[in-house]
Amino acid sequence: MDLELRQLRCLVAIVDTGTFTDAAIELGVSQAAVSRTLSALERVLGVRLLHRTSRSVTPTTAGVQVLARARQLLAEADNLVREATTGHTRLRIGHAWSAVGRHTAEFQRRWVARHPGVELMLVRTNTPTGGLAEGLCDLAIVRAAIDHQRYAHATVGSEPRYCVMAADDPWARRRSITLAEISERLLVFDRRTGTTTAELWPPDRRPKLEHTNDIDDWLAAIATGRCVGVTPESTVAQYRRDGIVYRRVRDAPPVPVHLVWRSHDPHPATHAAIALLTELYQGE
């Protein structure tokens, strides 16, 4: 026998109303139906869920645990039904790191003001598509190459590149760095989600490269002073840390910022997100 949502609703109704009689009234069924539904749930789970006397109904130890999960499952089911019947009420935007940098807070504030009926969620996932390929978001902010066969995209802006170094690095006293200078250093980067590749330099002037797993490991390695990194401006805004400084790379090409989505299944709010992000980047 499979677990059914109506069985969970029955359990919650009994506990919330305090009696089988009141639960039956709330659910619009007979008291006998409430008893049968609870018994069926207990058979499915293989545990007793309620202590029942002539005066009270209280959950067993197992019942307390099941009740908590039942409330969560019912809430998720209600959200699913609401989204399916009234359109998308939530927009999940994924990113591997930094979101949209210094625009992140303003993007969230303006979204709430302009689109109060669509909840905005920023979801960080350290994958090349920021969680889009994994189904963890509806749109994703991507600064790397895009698979045009699988995804549609819009370029909403661009960001200059910065060199990242330890605070006591000799370069920290300068205002900017060049790519040629960086080629003489050990360069640490995230192979999966980073925007820095050897192609930034001529074949005969490329730096020695070292791979890290994510942005936290990347920053920790740079803080030791043995290596440097190159990153878009968004990282500068989102990852201010003691022991780390950022200096502009004055001759590096900017990094394009894309909003990416599954071409066969665009979220209804996609164009609204594109418009707002473009507005923020163009207003710089």
Protein Blocks (a to p, Z undefined) as FASTA:
>chain_A
ZZdfklmmmmmmmmmnopaklmmmmnopafklmmmmmmmmmmmnopafbdcdfkbccddf
klmmmmmmmmmmmmmmmmmmmmmmnopabdcdddfehplojmlmmmmmmmmmmmmmbccd
ddddddfkoommnopafbdcdfbdcdfklpccddfbdcdddddddfkbfklmpmbdcfkl
mmmpccdddfklmcbdfklpcfklcccddddfblmlmmmmmmnopaccdddfklmmmmcc
ehiacdddfkbccddddddddfklccfklmmmmmmmmmmmmmZZ
